[in-house]
Amino acid sequence: MSNPDYQQRKAFFDQLLTIYGRKPVLEALQDPAMQIYKLHLAESNKEDGIIRDIKKIAQQRNISIEMHERKALSRISKNGKQDQGVAADLQLTAYQPSTVINKETLNKAARRYIALDRITNPQNMGMIIRSVAASGIDGLILPRRGGAPLSALVIKASAGTLFRAPLFYCDNLAQELKRLQSDGAQLCGLSSHAKQSVFDTQNNASQIYILGNETDGVSKEIEKQCDFMLKIPMHNGVESLNVAVTAALIAFLGNR
Amino acid sequence: MSNPDYQQRKAFFDQLLTIYGRKPVLEALQDPAMQIYKLHLAESNKEDGIIRDIKKIAQQRNISIEMHERKALSRISKNGKQDQGVAADLQLTAYQPSTVINKETLNKAARRYIALDRITNPQNMGMIIRSVAASGIDGLILPRRGGAPLSALVIKASAGTLFRAPLFYCDNLAQELKRLQSDGAQLCGLSSHAKQSVFDTQNNASQIYILGNETDGVSKEIEKQCDFMLKIPMHNGVESLNVAVTAALIAFLGNR
């Protein structure tokens, strides 16, 4: 299991994101910035307008096309009800395991990351990815499960920036944050009940800002591990901000 | 037409926002923070569960109830197809004509406003209102027409902050911006093509930041009037940010 060839292939396949549906796949094919590894089609598709277009663009772009039985395609898309007989593997070049962030990375310079703890709304997820990519902060740390999956909805809400954003995935966020903390990162949880302002907590350490679920915030387990709990100061009796807005404020306003 | 009594009544009615639909009206009634001037019901409504609840809460809160013929109610809601026989006039205490922002306001201290030029997506509109309210900047300037109307969708996306946000309405935004400029405000248009960064243009003048339409940005007419065109600097080849994110960054910029 640990031979280098396997590790390399695993890393390659970990960078693949499968999207499905005729419109989303056509749009991905039409965007030259999107790297597409493979196009999957069901043999049962009729050769009508949009399927013909999809095939034509894939051929022009030299993307390999695989034909499948209807059931096999459902296993690839993992959504037979909505895939419309079409799926594509997208290659996210900036999608890496969070284990690449290590002691050396964290101590060489003051890095800044945002970690997402169960953000479930795809619209929010896409907007956060877009702001992270645009801000130039060091990255977004995402658990593979427990949040919105990187679906076509997320891609759309990210305005295509999903393919350029520095994304780091992990399996268990709480454990991975503990590891990153012991490797030198400060953990800063966001909470509207916190006393300290996010704008007053700039220092020269590497920091990971943790944004929690839209309804119940950062989970208790992670909150206990945090070095700081921070808030965005608010006026006019407003109690909370949209989580995508909070992410943008941290990503853009912190590092100047 | 210019007698003081008329002016006062006009100012009062200008603060009213009519919402409609059983669920939105019920939710408004259940929120003690919402000031409701009047409840309007169609005589044709059956006295079923939700209508009974709506009436009961209105009576408990001492809100006057007016009964109307079905057609008259459609004229009040301005949406007979979706009003479900129910409408309510909400009173926005922080909703004022932009003409109250004058030479004195603009020159006494450095004020900061955001103006919206044809923002059409209600989700964006609501998020912008929420960020403006939370940030504590001086206000949001909105033309009455040409953007998303302050509908139930906007109220929802604003997470109820519409009722606390300092909103200033005008009829013609381009003309009103010209007037505000001659009264002492700097006009700063946002554009991803601009050369100057919004983060480098802090000064002690009163400033109005103008955010343009989701697709085509600030209109040519307004761009010509601007003292500065500014951008949010972006990384990773990202070309634009969500307009609600841009608004939040500008609104909170002053707070740090």
Interface residues (C-beta under 8 A of the other chain):
Chain A: A33 Q123 M127 R130 S131 A133 A134 S135 G136 A159 T161 R164 A165 P166 F199 I232 P233 M234 H235 N236 G237 V238 S240 L241 N242 A244 V245 A248 L249 F252 L253 R256
Chain B: Q123 M127 R130 S131 A133 A134 S135 G136 A159 T161 R164 A165 P166 F199 I232 M234 H235 N236 G237 V238 S240 L241 N242 A244 V245 A248 L249 F252 L253 N255 R256
